[in-house]
Amino acid sequence: MQRSSAPAILVLAVASAILFCAQPAYAQRQASYVPVYDQLLPEGVTPEAAPDDAFANLSGKTIVVVPSTNFNTYVGVWTDFYGRGPPQPWVSENNMTVARHASDPRHLTDRVMAALQPHFADVRVASDLAEARDMGAEYIVVVDYWTTWRAWAMRQRTRAGVHFLDAQLRQVMAIENQVDVPLVQSMSLSVDRAWENLAQTMTNSLSQSTEPVIEQLQQRLAGAH
């Protein structure tokens, strides 16, 4: 006699409901995506796509990394979400620590800087383009990152990118990627496990969106000498 799948479906539905309820405060604080150069470029300035050979002879140059508005907004959301400790008393601090480290969006800027350092004499960080130019930037990289929870699809949509500009802001080499990462699910009804699933989904979104961006950046830098 064929077994009914109803119990398994019920468990999955309940587990999904627990996860959905575990993250609403996080989801509600997520902001809408804004253009990469929002609040960065002077009004009326729009860089043109650079030809493949536009960025060459990088050795001895100074490059400054600048976060986008999207990046800064999400770091604020992420920090607030994790900075309060476990969101519920039944979520373990150990799980919080693991999730906090793995899903930190600032890993992207760390990796961008690591990719740049072998090719430039000096790699610095600035809060905006004006500060970057004051620091003597000969090139500027705007790091962009944004993510949102799509509850109806049970997926995390994430955009990541690096935008490589000359100091005059005339040309840009943009490397971008967008992914829709499915929710990590399990048959467990534990809220602690549901929290782990959410954290793993955030981590998967970070890695799957940023890995191709970093790989392309490294490839283009390798050919720019």
N, C-alpha and C positions, 0 to 999 in steps of 0.2 A: 504494500500500500504506500502511495506517495505521501511524503510528509508535507505538511503545510508550511509555507514560508512566512506566514503571518507573524509568528513570534520574532523572527529575525528582523522583519521590516519594522515591527513595533520598537524593538530595541534601538535600531538605527535612528528611527524618528525621534525617540526620546533623547538619545545621545546628541543629536543635532540640535534639538531644542535647548538642551542644557548649554551647549557651546554658544548658541545664538544669544542666550540670556547672559552668558558670562562676559561678553564683549561689547554691550551696547554703549557704555560710556566711552570706550575707546573709539568706536565707530562714529559716534555723534560728534567727536571733536575733529574728525578729519575734514580738511578743507578741499574745496574744488580746485582743480588744476588751473594754473595761470600760465601765461606765456613765459618762456624761460627767462627772458630779459626783463620781466616785470620789476619795476623799481630799481633797475640797474643801469640801463642805457639812457642817455639823454633823449628827450623827446625828438622824434623825427629821424633818429639814427637807426638804420637797419643794415647790419652787415650782410654782404653778399657771400654766397657759397664760394669757397676758395678752390682753385684748381688743385690737382693732386700734388703738384710740386711747389705750392705756395709756401709751405713751412719746411725750410731746409736750413742746413748749417746752424744747428741749434746749440752746438757746443759753445760754452762760454757765455751763454745768454742767461738772463734772469726771467723766470716764469712765476706768476702768482696765481694761486688757486682761490676762487671766489665761489661761495655757495649761492645757489639761486633762492628766490623767495619760496619756491616749493620745498626745497631742501630744508631751509630754516624753519618753515612752518611745521614740517613733519617731525623734525628733531624735537621741536617743542612739544608736540603731541606725544611722541614716543617717551620723552623724558618725564613728562607729567604722568603718563600711564604707568611707567615702571618705578618712578621715583617715590611713589607712595607706599612701596612694599606690596605684598600680595593683595590683589583686589578683593579677595574674600578670605575670611579667617581659615577656611579649609584648604586654601592653596598653600603648598609648602614653600618656604623661603628658598630651599635648595632648587626647586623647579624655577622659581623666579630668577635666581642667579644665572642659571644655565640659559634661560630664555633671554634674559636681559643682555647677556654677552653676545649670543648668536645673532640676534635680530637688530643690533645697533646699526642704524643707517650710516653712522660715521665711519663704519668700515669702508664704505665707498670712497670717502675722501682719503683715508689712509692708503688705500690701494692705488688711487690715482697718483698720489704723491710718490709712492714707491715706484710706479711705472715711469714717472717723469725724472726722478733723481739721476739715473744713469746718463741722461741725455742733456742735462742742463747744469750750468755752474752753480746756480742758486735757485732753490724752490721755496717759495714763501706762501703765506696765507693772509688774505685780507678780507674784510667784511663786505666791501663793495668795489666797484670798478674805479671809482675816484681814488680810494685809498691804494688800490693796486698800482695805479699810475704814479701816485706820489711815492710809492716804494721803488720806483724805477723799473717797473715791469716792461719787458720787451715783448712778452707774450702773456696772455691771460687765459686761464681755463675756468669756465663756469661749470660747476658740478650741479646737476639737476637730479632730484629724486622725489617721487610722489607715489602714494599708494592709497587705495580706498577699498573698503569692504563692500562687495556687491551681494547683499543678503539674498536677493531673489535667485541668484545664480550659484550661491554658496562658493564664491570665488573671490580671490584677492587680486585686483587689477593694479599693476605697478608699472610706472615709467621711470626709466633711468637714462642718463645721458651725460656726455661731456661735450663742451662747446669751446673749441680751441680758437682764440681770437688773437689778431695782431694788436699791438698797443694802440694803434690808431682807430681800432674798432671798425675797420673797413671790410675785413674778410673773416670768415669763420669756417672751420672744419667741424661739422657736427657729427657725433656718433650717438645714436639713440636706440633704445630697445623698449618694447612693451610686452608684458606677459599677463595672462590670466591664469593664476595658479589655483587649482582646486583645493577646497578645504580638506585638511587631513582629518580623517574620521576613524573611529574604532567602535567596537561593539560594547565598550565599557560604559556604564552609566555613572562613573565617578566624575564629579565636577573637577577634581584635580586633574584627571586624565583629559577632560575637555579643555581645560586651560593649557595643558601641554600641547594638545592638537592645534589650538589657536596660535600658540607661540611658534610651533613648527611650521605652520602655514606662513606666518610672517617671515620666518627665516628662509623658507623656500622661495618666497617672493623676492627677497633681497638677493639671494644668490643667483636665481634664474634670470633676473632682470639685469644684474650688473656684470656677471661673468662675460657675456658676449661683448659688452661695452669695453671692459678692460682688455680683453684679447685683441679687439680691433685697434684700440689705442696703442697697445704695445707694437702691433704690426706696422702701424703707420709711423710711429716714432722710429722704429728700426730702419725704415727706408728713407728717413729724413736727414741723412748725413752725407 
